Amino acid sequence: MAKVILGKKLGMTQIFTPDGKMLPVTVVEAGHGVVLQNKTVENDGYNAVQLGYGAVKDKRVTSPMKGHFDKAGVKPVKFIREVRLTGASEYTVGQEIGVDVFAEGDIVDVTGIAKGKGFAGVIKRWNFRRGPMAHGSKSHREPGSMGPRMSGGGGRVFKGKKLPGRMGGQKVTVQRLTVVRVDTERNLILIKGGIPGPKGNFMMIKTTVKPKK
């Protein structure tokens, strides 16, 4: 069965293995997650489990969501995610999920919201090469020709063309990361390497979809 848990990024640090090798790790606070809903093919058309994590004040919960939490018999939570799993029926509503679902050496995929970097030009956003910087050049950091007429596009810009715009802030999944350590007393998971988002960012950790051959 695929394992999944929600957590919050606390930051990065480094630890040392017994043979003295230094490993950069990201510390994720997890545990105390709850199952809010269990969806099945018969009722919803697909198999999925809805998880919640993080405390929130009652006054910040809307009436529909309050009814949703009351139906599940759990306290209101701040972060909610739905995950499609083939073994979703093995989860029960109201079940609490702790960090012990993972163990040292597990390979996981981590999904979170990347850091927002604001409006950026094509050089920073898409790694374009700049033009000549001499005074005679009139194209230093511009994106260049749109080229719609040459390509027969009818004088329009095609969707997906690389142009200046908002950079970052989108959902990103980093695959095949290794769980280095699980601290059940402090509800911490240490994952080798970096994961998306700034400190305090909520994220989802689940069994990788690309296991080793």
N, C-alpha and C positions, 0 to 999 in steps of 0.2 A: 504494500500500500504506500502511495506517495505521502510524504509527511510535509506539513506546512505550518508556519507560525508567523504571527505578526510581531513587530518590535519597533524600537526607536534607536536611532544611531546616536551614540554618545561621543564618538570621536575615534582617533587612531592612536596607537601606541606601539610598543615593540616588546616581544618576549624572547626568551632564549630557550632553545631545546637542550635536552640533557647533554648532547655532544658539543654545546657551545655555539651553535649556529643561531644567528639573530633572524627573527621573523617579524616583518611588519604586519600588524593585525588591526582590524576594525572591531571596536567593542559595540555590541548591540544589546540593549536591554530588552528582554522578552519575558515570556512567562505570564501567567494570569490572564491569558487570552481565553475567550469563551466562544462557543458555537451558538450563533443566533438563529440559524435556519438551515435546514437540510432539504435540498431540492432533488426531486427524482424525475425520471422520465415519465412516469405515470401522471404526476401532478403538474410538472412544469415543462416537460419536453426534453429535459437534459439533466444530467447528474452534476450537482455542485454543492458546495458547503459555504455558508456565509459566516465569516469570523469577525470578531470585534476585539479591540484592545484599547487601553488607555481610559482613565477615569475622566468624567466630565460632570459639571454641575447640573443639577436637575433643571434649573431655570434656563439653561441653554439648549434644552431638548424640546423639540416641537411635539405637539400632541400626537401626530401620526407615528413618530419614532418612539414616543413613550409607550404607545400601545404595542409597538413591535417588540420593545424590550420586555414589557410586562408579559406578553404572550410566551416569550422564551424563558421568562422567570429569572432574568439577570438584571444587574444594575446597568444604567446607561453607560455607553462607551463612546469614545471620540472617533476612533479610526475603524472603519468597516471595509472589508474587502470580500469579494466572492471569488471562489476558486473552483474551477471545473475539475473534478476528480472522478476517476472510474470507481474508486472505493469510497465514495461520499457517504454511502449508507452505513459505514462503520463508525461515523461520527454521530453523536446524539446531541439534541438541543440542550443547551445549558452545560455541556461538558467543558471543563476547564483544561486548557492546553498549556503545559509547562515546557521549559527548555530541555527537559530530559527526553523529548521526542527525538532530538538529535544527539549524536555522539561524536567523539573525536575521530576525524578521518572521513566523515561524511562529505560528499560532494553536493553542493547546493547551487541554486540560482537565486539571485537577490534582485528584487524589483523595487525601485523607488523613483522619486521625482528628482531629476538632476538640478544642480544649482542654476539659477537664473542669472544670465550675464548681460541682460538688457539688449538694447539695439546695437547691432554690430555690422560692420561692412563685410564685403566679400572676402577680404584677405584674412580677417580673423575668423569669420564664420565658415568659409569654405576652402581656406588655404590657397586662394588665388595668388598668382605672382603679380607683383606691382609692375607698372610701366617704367620707362626711363625717367630718372629724376632730374634731368637737365632742364634748363629754362625753355628750350625749344619744344619740349613735350607738353602736350595738353591732356595727357592721360597718365596720372600718377597712381591713384588708388581706385579708379573707377571700374565698374564691372565690365565695361566694353559694350560692343554692339549687341542689340537684342536679336538681330538676324531673322525676324519673322518673314520678311518678304523673300529673302533668298531661299528659305526652306519651304516656301509655298504655304505658309500658315495663314494667309489672309489678313496680314497686318495685326496680328494679336500675339501676346506673349503666352507661350505654352505653360500649362501647369507643371510645377516642379522645377522650374528654371531657378538656378542658383543666383539669388539676388540678396542685397542687404535686408536685414529684418531682425526679428526677435531671436535671440540665441539662448539656448538652454531652457530649463523649466519644463521639459517634457518627460514622459515616463520612459525610464531606461531599465533594461534588464542586463545584468552581468552574469554570465553563465560559468559554470564549472569552477566555483570557488570552494576552498577546503575549510571545513570547520576544524580549528586548531585546538580549541578548549571549550568546555561547557561547565559553567559554574552554577550549580543548582541552588546553592545557598543565597547567592546574590542575583539570581535570574539573569545571568549574562552569557552571551555566546560570542566567542572570539573567532573571527573569520579572517583568513589570510588574505592580505591585499586590501585594496580600496573598494568601496561600494558607493552607489549613487547618492547624491544629496548632501546638504550641510548637516551640522550637528543639530540634533533634535528632530530630524526628519523621520517620519514613519515609513516603514518598509515591510515587504513581505519576503520571507525566506521559505523556500520549498525545495524538495528533492529535485535534482537536475533532470532535465529532459534529455540530456546527452550523456548517459553513463559511459564509463570506459568500456571499450570493446574487449 
